[in-house]
Structure formats: C-alpha cells, structure tokens
Amino acid sequence: MAQDRGASVRADAATLEAPTTSSAPSTYPTEAARRTAFREDFTPELTEPVEANIQGSVPGWLHGSFVRNGPGTFSGMKHLFDGYAMLAKFEFENGSVKVSHKYVQTEAYKAFRQTGKMQFPEFGTTVSPLKSMWLALLGFTDNSSVNVVPTPDGKQLISLTESVAGTFRLDMDLNTLGQLKFEDGVKGLLTTAHPTLLPDGSMINLTSGFGTHYTVFRQNRATNVREEIAQVPLCSPPTPSWIHDFPVTENYAIVPETPIFFNLKAALFGGADYVMFDWKPEQRTILHLVNLKTGAVTQFDAPPYFTFHYINSFETADGASLCFDFSRFEDPDFMNRLMLDNLRGNKRPIAASPVVRITVPLDGSSSSAKLEPLMKDDSYNFCELPRVNPHYKGKEYRYAYAVSAKLPASFGNSLAKFDVEEGSVKQWHEAGCIPVEPLMVPRPGAQDEDDGVVLSVVTGADGKSFLLVLDASSFQELARAHLPHGIPYGFHGTFVHAD
Ligand SMILES: [Fe+2]
C-alpha cells in the first residue's frame, strides 16, 4: 500500500494571506478545476490529435509543436510531484491547434498499469520498506515526468526527471522509443531535469549520488555522450543538497548547495520534516562557481534560501560579476503544501516567494555573494515555474514569465510578466482557474526581447482545459484553444519549430 513520506505541517513562516472565511474566495481554484488538475483517476490517452475550438486569433507565424510533460494520474499518490508522466502536444498550423497526449512507457508506469497500484516509490509516496530498499539499489523510479527537450534536429524528444534511469527517447508523435542509456563513465544515479541547452547542440547538467561530489558535465545531444567538466565536493557527504535546477552562463555554472539535504532514511521509509529532506539553515548556502572551460571550482558564501527554479543567470558586461535570479522561499515548507490532500482541499495558503538576485563577484574582490530583492511591488509576491525568452537564456535580460498569485491564494492562480529592470509586473488572472508554466516563444526574426507569445495550459473553472495564448509584450490574451476535456497539472515544456 502506498504510504505518505510523513511530511509534517510546519508553522507558516512566510505565508501570503490565509483564508478568513469558511467559503473559498473566488481567487481559489474551483472544485472542478482541482478535480481535473489533481485527479485521482486515470486520464485516458488521446492518441489521435483532436482539433481544439479556437476563441480569438492564434498568430499564423506560430508553426510547430508545444510539448509539455506532467502527471497523467495521481492514483494512490500523496504529492504533486508523484504522478506518472504524460506528454501533451499542442500542434500549431495556420492558426489551428490540435492536441494529443500519451504516457511515457516507463517501468514504473507499466508496473502500475499491470497491477493497478504503485510498485515504485515516487517523490512524496513510498511503497513497502523492503521494496523501497531493493529499488533504491537499482536507481530509484524511472517515472520521467518533469521536463522534455528536443533533440538538436528537432525530430525526437527526450523526457527527463531527477533519476538518470528516467531519461527516455520519444518520437514527435509521443511514442516512447526507449530508455536512454549512458555508457560514458560519468557516474551518479541522480541528475536534474533542468539541463541548460547550448547553441552548439550540447547541454550542461550535473549528476550526484550518495558519495563525495557532484559531477558537472557537458552532454553532446546528438550522440548523448557526456564529458566530465568538474567534480564539486559535497559539504556534508554522503548526503547531497537537493538541486532541482542550477544557473549556467556562457563561461560558468553555479552548483548551489542550499541547506536542504536528502535524508537517506526518509527517502526509503518517510518521516522527514520536508518530504524526504532536512532543512539546516545554519549551514547557509555554499555556491560552487565552476569554470566551464577549465573545470576550476571556487566557493562563495551566500544566505540560506530555498528555491525550485532559477529564472535566469548572466555575466555582467564588465566581467566583474555573475548574477542569477530566482524566487526565494524562506524554507521548504511550500513542498509540504504541495501534498495532494492540501491542494485538493484548498487547505493551505500559498507561501511567499519574492523574486531576488544573487550577485557573485568574479573579480576576486570577495568570497561572499550578495542577495537583493528585484521587485518594487510586494503584492506580486509569488513566482514559480519561470521562463524567459530562450534567446536570452544565460544572458543579460529584462523579462521573465511565471506562475504567480492573485491574493488570497491557495495555489498559483495567475500568470505574470516580471520586468526585472524596472521591478514591475503585469498579471493575467481568471477566477477559479489553475494555469501552469508559461512558455515564451519568440516571433521568428524578432528584435525585441518580448516580441512573441506566451503559452500556458490552463485548467478552467469548469474543469476543462484550454491552451492560453498571450501576447508576450502587452500580456493581453490573443486566443485560447478549448479542449473538450481536462488534463491534469503539468510542469515543464518546450516548443519545437516545424521548420
Ligand atoms: Fe522543475
């Protein structure tokens, strides 16, 4: 029987407005939206693309496929990060949109389908203790539900999660071709689902295990051969800090050892304060600056923080500093709020995560990094699932797009465009809805950073889903493509241009 890892309810140290009445505010997701987004039963596959009903006008230049990864079912599960991977594809051509969705054929998913219940432990749900121990030796679950990236030729997809075993190849019709196996000698069972894709067809990522170091590597995305760049020592071996995402610029990567550490016992049996992690803010944060050309590693001190994602990072024009931006949680309690019981019942208010910048000196002037807020307006105090114009990834930039919150909120209920130069925000919100990661797609040939569209799959107040198309400059709605049904919550996606 599936078991809760035992996340306890912590004090709300950084909570945005708690509900004050017994009836839910209109800014909270409706019951129908929550039933779809966090569904207990099984979402059927949609193998033949279905044409969506367009309201408004989809730009004709948008030609290609928006593919998004996320859970298809939460059957028997406890946490938002547990669901079995289902890729959804939205195909744009001449202003029309066709939708399809299929599951990634992982061992964890196939075992669930054969037996009707979970056979592998997932992020927030364990299985029997003996089975967990045995599976841990094999490399954890292969449920590949977090992200998806295209191959350099745009002809295949790679789905990703935080176990190396959960890396799968798929064709553009979302058929699973098989697990991607690595035979290059780079060791480590764990990785991140957030590699940085480089223009030369390679990508930067890291692996870790329960040993002495992280390994930062460069992967050729055509051959999938990985080459070690540097080994970064763990500050508390053998338990690594949990790194979901990390900043990469043209010349550097930052390996951020924030004070959230795997709890090995809880990973197998449950019982940690934060799902399977311990929080040790007294250890502050160690930022490992990795020179991607030489492999040299330098350490910097920074304040303790918790985050899931980094918005962007860049080296300043004078070469004196490296900056990276993210939304800062005071502690990892937001992870506990993502237990499905909380989400299905609108039980807990959202946690604050204001947008901040850390500046790391590259000129040898200090071994400490500086943290500062970026936004002027405190009312937009939640930011998650951020994206930027892909042409500005790793470079100086101005605009970020993210899930945000219109208060009071129990969950991300809005989308926002953050201007990190001015510190201002534009917001899109519709009562009762649940939007997900807004993907920015620049218009071909665009000169301005915000010339393009922003795409987000939204669970509507009626429980059906629609693909929202916003103008990336004005942040006004251009169109929505209505699906005849609802699809569950999702995480990260990509746009694959047709040409
Ligand atoms: Fe992520």
Boltz pocket constraint, residues with backbone or C-beta under 6 A from the ligand:
constraints:
  - pocket:
      binder: B
      contacts: [[A, 146], [A, 193], [A, 194], [A, 244], [A, 245], [A, 308], [A, 309], [A, 491], [A, 492]]
      max_distance: 6.0
